[in-house]
Amino acid sequence: MLCAVTMIGYVDRLALSVAAPLVRREFGFTNEQYGLITFAFLATYAAGQLLLGPVIDRLGSRRSLSLAVTWWSVASGLHAFAGSVGGFFAARAALGLTEAVNFPAAYKVVAEWFPRAERSMASGFITAGTGLGAIVAPPLIAALIGTFDLLHARGLSPARGWQAAFIVPALLGFAWVWLWKRMMAVPGGEPAAAGPGASLRDYFRQLAHWFGYRQTWGVALARFCGDGAFYFLAFWIPNYLADVRGFGLAQIAWAAAIPFVFADLGSLAGGYAGQRLIRAGWSVDASRKTMIWTGALLVPLALPAVYVDSPVLAVLCMGLGIFGIQVKSASLFAVPTDLFPPAAVGTVWGASGAAGSLAAALSQPVIGWTIDHYSYEPVFVAVALMHIVSALCVMVFVRRIEPVV
């Protein structure tokens, strides 16, 4: 269920990426304006992870995910009614805020249900949902656009193709909520909703408490340095393939999905390898850090994508880079569950995710400006290096991965 909801969330957030060439052409958006729209998602996604972590810990994972997926499905559908930079900006902002609950709540479930040796594998399944969403999104969105454009032209649908690209995936979220409420249980039951004494001041006090630990800063800085690379590949590959490689929508439908096949392989391989190392007698510290470095050193394989002549080879290079990112993420994302008690995981994971999303948000307009004024090359160079910096942050601040309390 956690893998499925992560997949649905990524289909919702990537619908705009796949439809972007059509939407940009219809409304005349520049790369810089598109970067501003993607900034809206990531900025509110960062704020949501920071502010909603304590709320998730208070409401519990089952209730939090039910509410969040309901509202992000509404936000996804609202994209279909946007007609300007401001309209898409508002819809993306609403989607980012509500989707911010996904990962902190999911990793809270991991902390509640799984022993430490199995958490990297559980993490791998959750992060595999991002790849599955990215694999499913290009052909699904392209098929929806083509089908509904044809129906609209024949007067059989009020929605145009790009509008259906947001409305239909939103329905998947509502179906997931229906199943989640019937299938999910929490060990010990859900906590009661926070009462009148639970003020915003309490939330920030809790945040301040956990940020008093060096380990929290290490995980947050690691995410700050590394997450932007993943979001560049997730949000900009269709534009890169259209602008630089001359791909049409049908070609983008398969080519943009291929790197995320590698992403899923990286998620599962990284999670499985981390689990096997611990079961073979390695400490959690040694296992997590080995897998984090293994993934980080694979990410620079994405760099040749901007230099090779073959479009197929360029796509494969991007795939190898994102494979490394997900090998690293399967272990890095599990680290808060190793360091902190389950009651704090939503808060700490949310804060670290907020740091990563903030960096990714700030980078989006810069990426658009760089592409408009220079090329994709400087962006790929930065992507190749930032995960190595991220791994260094873990080594410096998290000297040993073990429970802090």
PLY file of the C-alpha trace (Angstrom):
ply
format ascii 1.0
element vertex 405
property float x
property float y
property float z
element edge 404
property int vertex1
property int vertex2
end_header
0.00 0.00 0.00
2.85 2.41 0.77
4.54 1.59 -2.52
1.21 2.08 -4.32
0.46 5.47 -2.77
3.98 6.68 -3.51
3.49 5.58 -7.11
0.15 7.41 -7.32
1.70 10.53 -5.81
4.46 10.51 -8.41
2.00 10.03 -11.26
0.13 13.09 -9.94
3.25 15.22 -9.63
4.79 14.07 -12.95
1.62 14.58 -14.99
2.70 18.18 -15.55
6.23 17.13 -16.52
4.94 14.84 -19.28
2.30 17.30 -20.45
4.73 20.25 -20.16
5.69 20.49 -23.86
1.99 20.78 -24.78
1.07 23.06 -21.89
4.06 25.33 -22.53
3.22 25.60 -26.20
-0.48 26.28 -25.55
0.09 28.97 -22.91
3.46 30.25 -24.14
5.42 29.44 -20.96
9.22 29.89 -21.06
11.63 27.50 -19.32
12.03 30.11 -16.58
8.25 30.27 -16.05
8.04 26.49 -16.02
10.82 26.50 -13.42
8.73 28.92 -11.33
5.72 26.58 -11.53
7.81 23.59 -10.41
9.25 25.79 -7.65
5.71 26.21 -6.27
5.33 22.47 -5.75
8.71 22.01 -4.11
8.47 25.10 -1.89
5.16 24.04 -0.33
6.35 20.42 -0.29
9.30 21.56 1.83
7.11 23.68 4.13
4.62 20.83 4.50
7.26 18.30 5.49
8.70 20.71 8.04
5.39 21.77 9.60
3.32 18.60 9.23
5.79 16.11 10.71
4.63 16.75 14.31
1.00 16.63 13.12
1.64 13.20 11.56
3.19 11.99 14.81
0.12 13.20 16.71
-2.60 12.01 14.32
-0.91 8.73 13.41
0.10 7.30 10.05
-3.28 5.80 9.06
-5.34 8.95 9.62
-2.66 11.28 8.24
-2.31 9.41 4.96
-6.08 9.14 4.50
-6.54 12.90 4.82
-3.46 13.79 2.78
-4.22 11.57 -0.21
-7.81 12.80 -0.34
-6.70 16.42 -0.54
-3.78 15.91 -2.90
-6.15 14.14 -5.29
-8.35 17.24 -5.22
-5.28 19.42 -5.85
-4.20 17.23 -8.75
-7.59 17.57 -10.42
-7.49 21.36 -10.05
-4.59 21.54 -12.55
-7.13 20.83 -15.29
-8.78 24.21 -14.64
-5.58 26.29 -14.69
-4.94 28.58 -17.64
-2.02 30.77 -16.64
1.27 30.76 -14.75
-0.64 31.87 -11.65
-3.22 29.10 -11.99
-0.65 26.36 -12.39
1.45 27.90 -9.60
-1.52 27.70 -7.18
-2.42 24.14 -8.17
1.20 22.99 -7.81
1.46 24.71 -4.42
-1.64 22.87 -3.15
-0.33 19.55 -4.48
3.07 20.07 -2.85
1.63 20.89 0.56
-0.65 17.85 0.66
1.85 15.37 -0.85
4.34 16.39 1.83
2.67 13.91 4.20
3.49 10.86 2.06
7.07 10.03 3.01
7.12 11.08 6.69
3.97 9.05 7.32
5.24 6.10 5.27
8.50 5.95 7.22
6.55 6.23 10.44
4.80 3.03 9.37
8.23 1.45 8.71
9.38 2.40 12.22
6.18 0.96 13.69
6.19 -2.33 11.80
9.74 -3.37 10.81
12.83 -4.41 12.80
16.02 -2.48 11.99
17.53 -5.21 9.78
14.50 -5.06 7.46
14.05 -1.30 7.22
16.30 -0.73 4.21
14.29 -3.34 2.28
11.01 -1.71 3.37
12.52 1.63 2.38
13.45 0.15 -0.97
9.83 -0.80 -1.64
8.64 2.70 -0.74
11.25 4.44 -2.89
10.44 1.93 -5.67
7.04 3.62 -5.73
8.72 6.78 -7.01
10.23 4.85 -9.89
7.00 3.01 -10.62
5.16 6.32 -10.73
7.77 7.74 -13.07
7.59 4.62 -15.27
3.80 4.63 -15.40
3.37 8.40 -15.80
4.85 8.99 -19.31
2.89 6.30 -21.20
-0.25 6.78 -19.08
-0.29 10.57 -19.46
0.58 10.37 -23.16
-2.22 7.83 -23.71
-4.71 10.00 -21.80
-3.73 13.07 -23.80
-4.05 11.26 -27.12
-7.32 9.52 -26.23
-9.10 12.53 -24.76
-7.91 14.88 -27.51
-9.53 12.49 -29.98
-12.73 12.26 -27.90
-12.81 16.03 -27.46
-12.41 16.58 -31.19
-15.39 14.30 -31.80
-17.46 16.08 -29.16
-17.47 13.05 -26.85
-15.56 14.60 -23.94
-15.67 18.07 -22.40
-12.07 17.62 -21.20
-9.13 18.12 -23.51
-6.19 15.76 -23.43
-3.95 17.77 -21.14
-6.86 18.29 -18.73
-7.60 14.56 -18.56
-3.91 14.04 -17.73
-4.66 15.53 -14.30
-8.26 14.46 -13.69
-7.94 10.71 -14.34
-4.85 10.11 -12.14
-6.56 12.04 -9.32
-9.25 9.35 -9.24
-6.59 6.74 -8.36
-5.92 8.57 -5.11
-9.53 8.37 -4.01
-9.55 4.62 -4.74
-6.38 4.16 -2.67
-7.91 5.96 0.34
-10.92 3.64 0.21
-8.64 0.58 0.33
-6.27 2.04 2.93
-9.05 2.66 5.45
-10.15 -0.97 5.16
-6.74 -2.67 5.14
-4.42 -0.68 7.37
-3.95 -1.30 11.08
-1.40 0.26 13.43
0.33 -1.67 16.23
-1.27 -0.45 19.44
-3.94 1.52 17.57
-4.04 5.09 16.35
-3.34 7.91 18.79
-6.14 10.26 19.67
-6.22 13.50 17.74
-4.25 16.32 19.31
-6.36 18.23 21.80
-6.62 21.95 22.52
-3.31 21.90 24.40
-1.40 20.93 21.24
-0.51 24.37 19.87
1.76 25.42 17.03
4.25 26.43 19.71
4.31 22.80 20.87
5.10 21.65 17.36
8.03 24.03 17.02
9.26 23.10 20.48
9.34 19.48 19.38
11.18 20.42 16.19
13.72 22.43 18.17
14.27 19.49 20.51
15.17 17.05 17.73
17.29 19.65 15.92
19.39 19.78 19.04
20.94 16.53 17.85
23.90 16.63 15.46
22.47 13.59 13.68
19.32 15.48 12.65
21.46 18.14 11.01
23.49 15.46 9.24
20.46 13.83 7.66
18.91 17.22 6.82
22.09 18.50 5.15
22.50 15.24 3.25
18.99 15.69 1.86
19.61 19.42 1.17
22.62 18.58 -0.97
21.20 15.57 -2.79
17.47 15.86 -3.43
17.72 18.50 -6.14
19.46 16.02 -8.45
16.54 13.60 -8.31
13.96 16.32 -8.90
15.91 17.63 -11.89
15.78 14.19 -13.50
12.12 13.74 -12.51
10.85 17.16 -13.67
13.12 18.04 -16.59
13.80 14.84 -18.56
10.71 15.26 -20.81
11.71 18.88 -21.53
15.32 17.84 -22.20
14.20 15.10 -24.59
11.86 17.49 -26.40
14.16 20.54 -26.52
17.57 18.94 -27.09
16.91 15.52 -28.56
13.86 16.53 -30.62
11.54 13.86 -29.20
7.80 14.02 -29.80
5.15 13.05 -27.25
5.08 9.39 -28.35
8.87 9.09 -28.03
8.84 10.85 -24.65
6.22 8.37 -23.45
8.74 5.51 -23.50
12.09 7.30 -23.29
11.25 9.32 -20.15
10.16 6.12 -18.40
13.38 4.16 -19.02
15.56 5.97 -16.43
12.97 5.18 -13.80
13.13 1.47 -14.55
16.73 1.91 -13.42
15.42 3.88 -10.43
13.27 0.98 -9.26
16.11 -1.47 -9.76
18.29 0.83 -7.67
15.68 1.08 -4.91
15.22 -2.66 -4.62
18.90 -3.52 -5.12
20.00 -0.93 -2.55
17.40 -2.03 -0.03
18.16 -5.73 -0.50
21.93 -5.25 -0.33
21.64 -3.21 2.87
19.46 -5.89 4.44
21.87 -8.67 3.40
24.87 -6.84 4.85
23.18 -6.54 8.25
22.08 -10.17 8.21
25.66 -11.14 7.32
26.85 -9.54 10.55
27.61 -5.96 9.49
26.55 -3.21 11.87
23.70 -0.93 10.86
26.21 1.91 10.71
28.56 0.10 8.32
25.74 -1.19 6.13
23.96 2.14 5.75
27.14 4.12 5.04
28.50 1.57 2.57
25.29 1.68 0.55
25.09 5.48 0.75
28.61 5.78 -0.70
28.02 3.08 -3.30
25.02 4.99 -4.63
26.70 8.40 -4.44
29.67 7.24 -6.52
27.36 5.86 -9.22
25.46 9.14 -9.76
28.20 10.77 -11.94
27.42 8.15 -14.60
24.57 10.52 -15.59
27.01 13.21 -16.78
27.87 11.74 -20.22
24.17 12.12 -21.19
24.83 15.66 -22.42
27.93 14.71 -24.44
26.99 11.52 -26.31
25.44 11.74 -29.76
23.08 8.79 -29.36
19.74 9.67 -27.71
19.40 6.07 -26.54
22.80 6.18 -24.84
21.89 9.52 -23.25
18.72 8.00 -21.77
20.71 5.02 -20.47
23.27 7.33 -18.84
20.50 9.18 -17.03
19.16 5.80 -15.97
22.49 4.79 -14.44
22.66 8.09 -12.55
19.19 7.70 -11.08
19.98 4.04 -10.27
22.78 5.36 -8.04
20.50 7.96 -6.44
17.98 5.30 -5.45
20.63 2.84 -4.19
21.73 5.64 -1.88
18.19 6.70 -0.93
17.11 3.21 0.17
19.61 3.43 3.04
19.69 7.19 3.64
15.91 7.41 3.96
15.96 4.64 6.58
18.53 6.41 8.77
15.97 8.50 10.77
14.20 5.26 11.73
17.55 3.96 13.05
18.36 7.10 15.02
15.05 8.19 16.54
12.07 6.56 18.30
8.93 5.85 16.20
7.05 8.71 17.90
9.59 11.18 16.47
10.20 9.69 13.02
7.49 11.74 11.28
8.94 14.95 12.70
12.60 14.23 11.94
11.98 12.62 8.56
9.72 15.51 7.63
12.34 18.08 8.65
15.06 16.36 6.62
12.72 15.98 3.66
11.86 19.68 3.96
15.55 20.54 3.69
15.86 18.47 0.52
12.71 19.88 -1.02
13.72 23.45 -0.15
17.02 23.03 -1.99
15.20 21.46 -4.93
12.64 24.29 -4.94
15.28 27.01 -4.94
17.11 25.25 -7.76
14.13 25.07 -10.14
14.07 28.71 -11.35
17.88 28.61 -11.47
17.76 25.48 -13.64
15.26 27.13 -15.98
17.36 30.32 -16.20
20.55 28.32 -16.81
18.93 26.32 -19.62
17.45 29.45 -21.23
20.75 31.36 -21.11
23.34 28.58 -21.43
22.47 24.90 -21.78
21.71 21.71 -19.86
25.43 20.97 -19.43
26.09 22.95 -16.21
23.00 21.39 -14.64
24.18 17.85 -15.39
27.60 18.65 -13.90
25.96 19.80 -10.65
23.73 16.70 -10.59
26.79 14.48 -10.95
28.58 15.98 -7.94
25.94 16.81 -5.33
25.31 13.28 -4.07
28.98 12.92 -3.19
28.67 16.08 -1.09
25.52 14.58 0.44
27.37 11.40 1.47
30.11 13.52 3.06
27.48 15.26 5.21
26.43 11.89 6.62
30.03 10.97 7.44
30.77 14.29 9.16
27.58 14.72 11.22
26.36 11.15 11.81
29.48 9.59 13.20
27.68 6.41 14.11
24.18 5.31 13.10
22.66 4.09 16.35
19.70 5.21 18.51
20.31 8.63 20.02
17.80 8.09 22.85
0 1
1 2
2 3
3 4
4 5
5 6
6 7
7 8
8 9
9 10
10 11
11 12
12 13
13 14
14 15
15 16
16 17
17 18
18 19
19 20
20 21
21 22
22 23
23 24
24 25
25 26
26 27
27 28
28 29
29 30
30 31
31 32
32 33
33 34
34 35
35 36
36 37
37 38
38 39
39 40
40 41
41 42
42 43
43 44
44 45
45 46
46 47
47 48
48 49
49 50
50 51
51 52
52 53
53 54
54 55
55 56
56 57
57 58
58 59
59 60
60 61
61 62
62 63
63 64
64 65
65 66
66 67
67 68
68 69
69 70
70 71
71 72
72 73
73 74
74 75
75 76
76 77
77 78
78 79
79 80
80 81
81 82
82 83
83 84
84 85
85 86
86 87
87 88
88 89
89 90
90 91
91 92
92 93
93 94
94 95
95 96
96 97
97 98
98 99
99 100
100 101
101 102
102 103
103 104
104 105
105 106
106 107
107 108
108 109
109 110
110 111
111 112
112 113
113 114
114 115
115 116
116 117
117 118
118 119
119 120
120 121
121 122
122 123
123 124
124 125
125 126
126 127
127 128
128 129
129 130
130 131
131 132
132 133
133 134
134 135
135 136
136 137
137 138
138 139
139 140
140 141
141 142
142 143
143 144
144 145
145 146
146 147
147 148
148 149
149 150
150 151
151 152
152 153
153 154
154 155
155 156
156 157
157 158
158 159
159 160
160 161
161 162
162 163
163 164
164 165
165 166
166 167
167 168
168 169
169 170
170 171
171 172
172 173
173 174
174 175
175 176
176 177
177 178
178 179
179 180
180 181
181 182
182 183
183 184
184 185
185 186
186 187
187 188
188 189
189 190
190 191
191 192
192 193
193 194
194 195
195 196
196 197
197 198
198 199
199 200
200 201
201 202
202 203
203 204
204 205
205 206
206 207
207 208
208 209
209 210
210 211
211 212
212 213
213 214
214 215
215 216
216 217
217 218
218 219
219 220
220 221
221 222
222 223
223 224
224 225
225 226
226 227
227 228
228 229
229 230
230 231
231 232
232 233
233 234
234 235
235 236
236 237
237 238
238 239
239 240
240 241
241 242
242 243
243 244
244 245
245 246
246 247
247 248
248 249
249 250
250 251
251 252
252 253
253 254
254 255
255 256
256 257
257 258
258 259
259 260
260 261
261 262
262 263
263 264
264 265
265 266
266 267
267 268
268 269
269 270
270 271
271 272
272 273
273 274
274 275
275 276
276 277
277 278
278 279
279 280
280 281
281 282
282 283
283 284
284 285
285 286
286 287
287 288
288 289
289 290
290 291
291 292
292 293
293 294
294 295
295 296
296 297
297 298
298 299
299 300
300 301
301 302
302 303
303 304
304 305
305 306
306 307
307 308
308 309
309 310
310 311
311 312
312 313
313 314
314 315
315 316
316 317
317 318
318 319
319 320
320 321
321 322
322 323
323 324
324 325
325 326
326 327
327 328
328 329
329 330
330 331
331 332
332 333
333 334
334 335
335 336
336 337
337 338
338 339
339 340
340 341
341 342
342 343
343 344
344 345
345 346
346 347
347 348
348 349
349 350
350 351
351 352
352 353
353 354
354 355
355 356
356 357
357 358
358 359
359 360
360 361
361 362
362 363
363 364
364 365
365 366
366 367
367 368
368 369
369 370
370 371
371 372
372 373
373 374
374 375
375 376
376 377
377 378
378 379
379 380
380 381
381 382
382 383
383 384
384 385
385 386
386 387
387 388
388 389
389 390
390 391
391 392
392 393
393 394
394 395
395 396
396 397
397 398
398 399
399 400
400 401
401 402
402 403
403 404
